[in-house]
Amino acid sequence: MTTTHDLVILGSGPGGYVAAIRAAQLGLKVAIVERERLGGICLNWGCIPTKALLRTSEIYHYITHADAYGLSVEKPSFDLKKVTDRSRKVAAQLNSGVKGLMKKNKIEVVEGQGRLTGATSVSVTTANGERVLTGKNVIVATGARARDLPGVEADGNRVWTYRHAMVPPAMPSKLLVIGSGAIGVEFASFYSDMGAKVTVVEMLDRILPVEDEDVSAFAQKALTKQGMTIVTGAKVSDVTPGPDGVKATITTADGKATTDSYSHVIVAIGIVPNTENIGLEALGVATNRGHIVTDGMCRTNVPGLYAIGDVTGPPWLAHKASHEGIIAVEHIAGGHPHAMDVARIPGCTYARPQVASIGLTEAKAKAAGHTVRVGKFPFIGNGKAIALGEAEGFVKTVFDATTGQLLGAHMVGAEVTELIQGYAIAMGLETTEAELMHTIFPHPTLSEMMHESVLDAYGRALHY
């Protein structure tokens, strides 16, 4: 059976389903192919359910520290199954929401394993047999999966990927987290707040290595203060699961090796693009280390074939995928969208403390040839932060000293993931320090620190 559409999308994650909706809004006849669940990894096994877990651990942290707020709570405890069930219900609710959006926008959803059979055709193996979908254009949005640690199989029992860590069969007592990017640090934060003894090992010389060095240093200090053991510049080897735990060897940069036992291990060393067995090789689609190569309009080197999201490479972020989906569709529809600018994509880590950033770090700004002005304002100088009992953290801004261009912004502390969009808007509008300094921020809010950080870059900070 062959069906013709204006656009066929392979994958229904935050890139694919957003692209489908935008295409339908523009009057295109759309089909979307999904082998698992609408919403992809992000909605079902990533961004959303992890935030549900982290919300639970945040509340549990507050309960166990209720005395700091003048409250008394006796013998707090938790039911791990109920915690994970809540997370799964949140994911299921949003999955249902995406189904509703597909129906509302008259998008045909084809369930099955899809592969490219041409630049503008997709063959789908469904429960009812083979279907061929043809379109004037095709978007590949197949996403990515967890990268395995060489020689170690994640079995879901003692050795976990992020997917296993969201539905744990038991609460870890002593947890080893390999990798300190956003995924690793978020799970380390969740399980630490829920009572596990956590060790984080990072191969590079600092945790959250894509962040500004000041942010990484502060986050490491905060997590260590919470009771975590953090080892940087180290590698993990000889991971050996057993019936009662996992043995692993940690080797530091000076060659010192230590073998210890853990109840569980989470492998969070990055992701691998889902590019195998989808027909790329036969079409001659250009790839780079497995990721599909695209231009600013998300076009591949094959006419009519586009690619978006994690399958195209870093940064591996849901909102990047969604925006790329809109760019690709608007280009397909004959519009003139702005090309993706990765320097203006905010990144967020939802640990405790939260981390958020956009643009160039101070070091990268200097390396790019900018003479910089740097502002920094601490949470301890903000009335709302003190009232919340969240007085640890800072906001840092990086400006070009000559032009006043905002080059980057970096935050660590409570709710900074909700603040970073202010700087994203400012960068999008090409705002300089003058407009930011003359903007009126409401009081009392955490957002005032954003203003103060800008003022500090020019020697005008008021409250610290």
Secondary structure per residue as TSV (DSSP state, phi and psi in degrees):
chain	resnum	aa	ss	phi	psi
A	1	M	-	360.0	127.9
A	2	T	E	-117.9	132.1
A	3	T	E	-124.6	136.8
A	4	T	E	-104.4	135.0
A	5	H	E	-134.8	167.8
A	6	D	E	-75.0	-33.8
A	7	L	E	-145.9	133.9
A	8	V	E	-117.9	131.6
A	9	I	E	-117.6	127.1
A	10	L	E	-99.6	98.8
A	11	G	-	115.5	135.6
A	12	S	-	-121.1	32.0
A	13	G	S	-72.3	-165.9
A	14	P	T	-63.3	-19.2
A	15	G	T	-80.9	-51.8
A	16	G	H	-65.0	-48.7
A	17	Y	H	-72.4	-31.9
A	18	V	H	-67.5	-41.0
A	19	A	H	-59.9	-41.4
A	20	A	H	-62.6	-44.2
A	21	I	H	-63.8	-45.8
A	22	R	H	-63.8	-38.4
A	23	A	H	-63.5	-41.8
A	24	A	H	-63.8	-39.1
A	25	Q	H	-60.4	-31.7
A	26	L	T	-88.0	6.5
A	27	G	T	89.4	11.8
A	28	L	-	-86.5	147.6
A	29	K	-	-86.5	120.3
A	30	V	E	-123.9	140.9
A	31	A	E	-124.8	141.5
A	32	I	E	-126.2	135.5
A	33	V	E	-109.1	130.0
A	34	E	E	-139.5	130.4
A	35	R	S	-90.2	-17.2
A	36	E	S	-122.4	-97.3
A	37	R	-	-128.0	139.6
A	38	L	T	-56.0	137.6
A	39	G	T	104.5	-15.7
A	40	G	H	66.6	-164.7
A	41	I	H	-62.7	-43.8
A	42	C	H	-54.2	-53.1
A	43	L	H	-74.8	-38.1
A	44	N	H	-93.0	-33.8
A	45	W	H	-136.8	15.3
A	46	G	S	-136.9	-108.1
A	47	C	H	-47.8	-52.0
A	48	I	H	-76.5	-55.9
A	49	P	H	-63.2	-31.0
A	50	T	H	-66.1	-35.0
A	51	K	H	-69.4	-30.8
A	52	A	H	-65.1	-42.7
A	53	L	H	-63.1	-45.1
A	54	L	H	-65.9	-31.3
A	55	R	H	-64.5	-40.7
A	56	T	H	-61.6	-46.7
A	57	S	H	-67.2	-32.1
A	58	E	H	-64.3	-47.2
A	59	I	H	-63.8	-40.6
A	60	Y	H	-62.3	-39.6
A	61	H	H	-60.5	-44.7
A	62	Y	H	-64.4	-39.5
A	63	I	H	-62.6	-44.4
A	64	T	H	-73.5	-10.8
A	65	H	T	-119.9	30.5
A	66	A	G	-61.3	-30.1
A	67	D	G	-58.8	-29.7
A	68	A	G	-64.5	-19.6
A	69	Y	G	-108.0	13.1
A	70	G	T	78.7	18.8
A	71	L	-	-111.3	161.9
A	72	S	-	-129.7	123.8
A	73	V	-	-130.0	124.7
A	74	E	-	-94.0	130.9
A	75	K	S	45.6	61.9
A	76	P	-	-65.2	145.5
A	77	S	-	-150.2	177.5
A	78	F	-	-148.0	159.6
A	79	D	-	-111.0	108.4
A	80	L	H	-58.8	-38.9
A	81	K	H	-63.9	-41.4
A	82	K	H	-66.6	-35.8
A	83	V	H	-61.6	-49.2
A	84	T	H	-71.8	-34.4
A	85	D	H	-61.1	-41.0
A	86	R	H	-61.3	-43.2
A	87	S	H	-60.5	-42.4
A	88	R	H	-68.7	-34.7
A	89	K	H	-66.5	-37.8
A	90	V	H	-61.4	-45.4
A	91	A	H	-63.2	-42.1
A	92	A	H	-64.0	-38.9
A	93	Q	H	-61.7	-42.5
A	94	L	H	-74.0	-33.6
A	95	N	H	-59.9	-42.6
A	96	S	H	-63.4	-36.6
A	97	G	H	-63.7	-39.8
A	98	V	H	-66.3	-40.0
A	99	K	H	-56.9	-43.1
A	100	G	H	-63.2	-38.3
A	101	L	H	-67.3	-37.1
A	102	M	H	-63.3	-43.5
A	103	K	H	-66.5	-44.1
A	104	K	H	-58.7	-39.4
A	105	N	T	-94.9	10.3
A	106	K	T	56.5	43.2
A	107	I	-	-96.8	126.5
A	108	E	E	-77.2	125.0
A	109	V	E	-102.8	123.7
A	110	V	E	-113.4	115.7
A	111	E	E	-89.4	123.3
A	112	G	S	157.6	179.4
A	113	Q	E	-89.8	117.6
A	114	G	E	-104.3	152.0
A	115	R	E	-149.4	148.2
A	116	L	E	-72.9	129.3
A	117	T	E	-112.8	0.7
A	118	G	E	-174.6	172.4
A	119	A	T	-61.1	-27.8
A	120	T	T	-130.0	30.9
A	121	S	E	-143.1	143.9
A	122	V	E	-131.0	128.6
A	123	S	E	-98.4	131.2
A	124	V	E	-121.2	125.0
A	125	T	E	-88.6	108.2
A	126	T	E	-108.0	175.0
A	127	A	T	-64.2	-20.3
A	128	N	T	-107.0	15.2
A	129	G	E	114.6	-168.9
A	130	E	E	-89.4	135.9
A	131	R	E	-124.9	144.3
A	132	V	E	-114.5	123.9
A	133	L	E	-109.5	126.6
A	134	T	E	-113.7	146.3
A	135	G	E	-146.1	158.2
A	136	K	E	-64.9	-27.4
A	137	N	E	-143.7	156.8
A	138	V	E	-130.8	138.3
A	139	I	E	-114.0	126.5
A	140	V	E	-92.3	120.8
A	141	A	-	-137.9	53.9
A	142	T	-	-85.9	-4.6
A	143	G	-	71.1	-151.6
A	144	A	E	-150.9	172.3
A	145	R	E	-135.9	169.5
A	146	A	E	-64.7	139.3
A	147	R	-	-81.0	133.8
A	148	D	-	-81.2	148.4
A	149	L	-	-79.9	123.8
A	150	P	T	-51.4	129.1
A	151	G	T	83.0	0.8
A	152	V	-	-125.8	125.0
A	153	E	-	-99.6	124.6
A	154	A	-	-75.3	112.0
A	155	D	-	-100.2	-5.8
A	156	G	S	79.5	-6.1
A	157	N	S	-98.8	-66.1
A	158	R	S	-109.0	-27.8
A	159	V	E	-113.5	123.2
A	160	W	E	-120.1	149.2
A	161	T	-	-95.3	-178.9
A	162	Y	H	-57.8	-32.4
A	163	R	H	-67.1	-43.7
A	164	H	H	-65.7	-37.3
A	165	A	H	-66.5	-17.2
A	166	M	T	-84.6	-18.1
A	167	V	S	-132.1	62.5
A	168	P	-	-65.4	136.4
A	169	P	S	-70.8	-21.5
A	170	A	S	-155.7	158.5
A	171	M	-	-78.1	123.6
A	172	P	-	-62.7	142.0
A	173	S	S	-95.8	-37.8
A	174	K	E	-137.7	109.1
A	175	L	E	-112.5	132.7
A	176	L	E	-105.9	123.6
A	177	V	E	-110.0	119.6
A	178	I	E	-100.1	109.4
A	179	G	-	111.7	136.1
A	180	S	-	-125.7	31.6
A	181	G	S	-74.6	-167.0
A	182	A	H	-58.1	-44.1
A	183	I	H	-64.0	-48.5
A	184	G	H	-61.6	-45.1
A	185	V	H	-68.9	-36.6
A	186	E	H	-64.1	-45.4
A	187	F	H	-68.9	-36.3
A	188	A	H	-60.2	-42.6
A	189	S	H	-65.1	-45.2
A	190	F	H	-59.5	-53.6
A	191	Y	H	-70.7	-32.2
A	192	S	H	-64.4	-45.6
A	193	D	H	-65.7	-25.2
A	194	M	T	-87.4	0.4
A	195	G	T	114.2	-2.9
A	196	A	-	-77.2	149.9
A	197	K	E	-86.9	116.6
A	198	V	E	-114.7	134.3
A	199	T	E	-118.9	130.2
A	200	V	E	-113.2	129.3
A	201	V	E	-117.9	128.4
A	202	E	-	-124.0	131.7
A	203	M	S	-69.0	-34.9
A	204	L	S	-80.7	180.0
A	205	D	S	-84.7	1.6
A	206	R	S	-157.2	156.0
A	207	I	S	-77.0	164.5
A	208	L	S	43.1	58.5
A	209	P	T	-64.8	-16.9
A	210	V	T	-82.6	-10.6
A	211	E	S	-85.1	168.0
A	212	D	-	-58.1	143.7
A	213	E	H	-59.4	-36.5
A	214	D	H	-64.7	-38.4
A	215	V	H	-67.1	-45.9
A	216	S	H	-58.1	-45.4
A	217	A	H	-63.3	-42.5
A	218	F	H	-66.1	-44.5
A	219	A	H	-61.6	-42.4
A	220	Q	H	-63.1	-42.2
A	221	K	H	-63.5	-41.9
A	222	A	H	-65.8	-44.2
A	223	L	H	-68.4	-36.1
A	224	T	H	-65.0	-41.3
A	225	K	H	-60.8	-31.7
A	226	Q	T	-74.6	-10.8
A	227	G	T	116.7	-2.3
A	228	M	-	-75.0	151.8
A	229	T	E	-102.0	124.3
A	230	I	E	-121.0	124.6
A	231	V	E	-119.7	116.8
A	232	T	-	-107.3	165.3
A	233	G	S	59.5	38.0
A	234	A	E	-137.8	162.5
A	235	K	E	-130.3	156.6
A	236	V	E	-111.5	135.2
A	237	S	E	-142.7	173.4
A	238	D	E	51.2	47.6
A	239	V	E	-77.2	115.0
A	240	T	E	-126.0	103.4
A	241	P	E	-73.4	146.9
A	242	G	E	-136.7	-179.4
A	243	P	T	-65.1	-25.7
A	244	D	T	-114.0	3.3
A	245	G	E	164.0	-163.5
A	246	V	E	-134.9	131.4
A	247	K	E	-96.5	142.1
A	248	A	E	-149.6	149.1
A	249	T	E	-109.9	128.4
A	250	I	E	-107.9	122.7
A	251	T	E	-114.5	121.3
A	252	T	E	-86.1	173.0
A	253	A	T	-61.1	-27.3
A	254	D	T	-84.4	5.7
A	255	G	S	89.3	-0.3
A	256	K	-	-76.7	125.7
A	257	A	E	-112.0	135.0
A	258	T	E	-129.9	128.3
A	259	T	E	-105.7	132.5
A	260	D	E	-142.9	168.1
A	261	S	E	-109.7	143.3
A	262	Y	E	-134.2	155.0
A	263	S	S	-74.7	-34.9
A	264	H	E	-150.7	159.1
A	265	V	E	-130.5	134.2
A	266	I	E	-109.3	124.8
A	267	V	E	-96.2	115.3
A	268	A	-	-135.2	63.2
A	269	I	S	-107.0	22.1
A	270	G	-	117.3	-172.1
A	271	I	E	-131.3	162.9
A	272	V	E	-122.8	130.8
A	273	P	E	-67.6	144.0
A	274	N	-	-85.3	77.8
A	275	T	-	-114.7	-5.2
A	276	E	T	-77.2	144.0
A	277	N	T	59.1	31.5
A	278	I	S	-117.7	12.6
A	279	G	S	88.9	12.2
A	280	L	H	-66.8	-42.5
A	281	E	H	-62.0	-43.6
A	282	A	H	-63.7	-29.7
A	283	L	H	-87.1	-9.9
A	284	G	T	74.0	31.7
A	285	V	-	-71.2	129.1
A	286	A	-	-72.1	133.2
A	287	T	E	-130.7	160.9
A	288	N	E	-136.5	109.6
A	289	R	T	54.0	39.2
A	290	G	T	91.0	-19.8
A	291	H	E	-86.7	143.1
A	292	I	E	-73.5	132.2
A	293	V	-	-84.3	128.3
A	294	T	-	-133.3	165.3
A	295	D	-	-99.4	-170.2
A	296	G	T	-64.5	-17.8
A	297	M	T	-100.5	10.7
A	298	C	-	71.5	18.7
A	299	R	B	-81.8	140.6
A	300	T	-	-85.2	-176.2
A	301	N	S	-77.9	-4.1
A	302	V	S	-102.1	119.2
A	303	P	T	-54.9	134.9
A	304	G	T	87.8	-10.3
A	305	L	E	-110.6	123.9
A	306	Y	E	-115.8	162.3
A	307	A	E	-145.4	143.9
A	308	I	-	-142.2	159.9
A	309	G	G	81.8	-156.5
A	310	D	G	-58.2	-28.5
A	311	V	G	-65.8	-16.9
A	312	T	G	-96.9	-6.2
A	313	G	-	115.1	179.9
A	314	P	S	-70.7	161.0
A	315	P	S	-73.6	140.2
A	316	W	-	-87.5	83.1
A	317	L	-	-133.4	140.6
A	318	A	H	-61.3	-42.3
A	319	H	H	-70.8	-26.4
A	320	K	H	-66.1	-44.2
A	321	A	H	-61.7	-44.4
A	322	S	H	-60.9	-44.7
A	323	H	H	-66.4	-39.1
A	324	E	H	-62.9	-37.8
A	325	G	H	-59.5	-41.9
A	326	I	H	-67.0	-42.2
A	327	I	H	-59.2	-49.2
A	328	A	H	-60.3	-46.6
A	329	V	H	-66.4	-43.1
A	330	E	H	-66.0	-32.5
A	331	H	H	-68.9	-42.8
A	332	I	H	-59.5	-38.6
A	333	A	T	-79.3	1.6
A	334	G	T	94.1	10.4
A	335	G	-	-83.1	-173.0
A	336	H	-	-132.2	67.1
A	337	P	-	-70.2	156.5
A	338	H	-	-71.2	141.6
A	339	A	-	-66.7	152.4
A	340	M	-	-61.8	132.2
A	341	D	-	-116.7	101.8
A	342	V	G	-65.4	-20.2
A	343	A	G	-69.0	-14.0
A	344	R	G	-111.5	23.1
A	345	I	-	-100.1	115.6
A	346	P	-	-72.1	146.4
A	347	G	E	-119.5	144.4
A	348	C	E	-136.0	141.3
A	349	T	E	-125.0	124.2
A	350	Y	-	-100.0	43.2
A	351	A	S	-84.9	-170.1
A	352	R	S	-121.4	101.3
A	353	P	S	-83.0	157.2
A	354	Q	E	-73.5	156.0
A	355	V	E	-130.9	137.2
A	356	A	E	-145.9	144.8
A	357	S	E	-156.6	161.0
A	358	I	E	-154.3	146.1
A	359	G	E	78.9	-156.5
A	360	L	-	-83.3	140.0
A	361	T	-	-71.1	167.6
A	362	E	H	-58.9	-44.1
A	363	A	H	-64.5	-42.3
A	364	K	H	-70.6	-33.1
A	365	A	H	-63.7	-43.0
A	366	K	H	-66.8	-40.5
A	367	A	H	-64.6	-27.3
A	368	A	T	-82.2	-0.2
A	369	G	T	98.7	5.3
A	370	H	-	-80.5	140.4
A	371	T	-	-88.6	123.8
A	372	V	E	-112.2	154.6
A	373	R	E	-118.1	129.1
A	374	V	E	-118.2	130.3
A	375	G	E	-113.8	148.7
A	376	K	E	-148.2	132.3
A	377	F	E	-136.6	129.5
A	378	P	E	-87.8	152.9
A	379	F	G	-58.7	-32.3
A	380	I	G	-63.9	-16.5
A	381	G	G	-92.9	5.9
A	382	N	-	-113.4	124.6
A	383	G	H	-60.7	-41.2
A	384	K	H	-64.8	-40.8
A	385	A	H	-62.4	-42.0
A	386	I	H	-65.5	-42.9
A	387	A	H	-62.7	-34.7
A	388	L	H	-75.2	-13.3
A	389	G	T	75.2	26.6
A	390	E	-	-127.6	61.2
A	391	A	-	-95.0	19.9
A	392	E	-	-112.6	128.0
A	393	G	-	140.8	-178.1
A	394	F	E	-161.5	164.9
A	395	V	E	-119.8	132.2
A	396	K	E	-127.1	132.8
A	397	T	E	-123.7	145.2
A	398	V	E	-123.9	121.6
A	399	F	E	-118.7	152.8
A	400	D	E	-75.4	121.6
A	401	A	T	-65.3	-24.1
A	402	T	T	-85.7	-45.7
A	403	T	T	-101.2	-17.9
A	404	G	-	80.6	8.1
A	405	Q	B	-65.8	135.3
A	406	L	E	-76.3	113.2
A	407	L	E	-92.7	-30.3
A	408	G	E	-169.3	158.2
A	409	A	E	-142.7	138.8
A	410	H	E	-141.6	129.2
A	411	M	E	-133.8	148.6
A	412	V	E	-145.1	130.0
A	413	G	E	144.4	-176.1
A	414	A	T	-63.0	131.7
A	415	E	T	61.5	19.5
A	416	V	G	-68.0	-23.4
A	417	T	G	-65.8	-21.4
A	418	E	G	-88.5	-10.1
A	419	L	T	-98.4	-28.1
A	420	I	H	-61.1	-25.6
A	421	Q	H	-64.1	-23.1
A	422	G	H	-61.6	-42.5
A	423	Y	H	-72.8	-31.7
A	424	A	H	-62.2	-43.2
A	425	I	H	-63.1	-44.0
A	426	A	H	-60.3	-42.9
A	427	M	H	-67.3	-38.3
A	428	G	H	-62.9	-33.3
A	429	L	T	-88.0	1.3
A	430	E	T	56.5	42.7
A	431	T	-	-71.4	143.4
A	432	T	B	-101.4	179.0
A	433	E	H	-61.4	-28.3
A	434	A	H	-63.9	-48.2
A	435	E	H	-64.0	-40.0
A	436	L	H	-65.4	-40.0
A	437	M	H	-68.2	-28.7
A	438	H	H	-91.6	-1.3
A	439	T	S	-75.8	137.8
A	440	I	-	-93.0	118.8
A	441	F	-	-98.7	139.8
A	442	P	-	-70.6	151.3
A	443	H	S	-125.7	138.1
A	444	P	S	-93.7	126.6
A	445	T	-	-142.4	158.8
A	446	L	T	-65.5	-27.8
A	447	S	T	-62.8	-20.5
A	448	E	H	-59.1	-27.1
A	449	M	H	-65.7	-29.6
A	450	M	H	-62.9	-42.8
A	451	H	H	-64.6	-46.9
A	452	E	H	-63.9	-34.6
A	453	S	H	-64.8	-39.5
A	454	V	H	-64.4	-46.5
A	455	L	H	-59.0	-39.5
A	456	D	H	-64.4	-33.4
A	457	A	H	-61.5	-21.7
A	458	Y	T	-118.5	24.1
A	459	G	T	69.3	27.4
A	460	R	-	-124.6	13.9
A	461	A	-	-57.9	140.7
A	462	L	S	-102.5	-32.8
A	463	H	-	-113.4	18.0
A	464	Y	-	-158.7	360.0
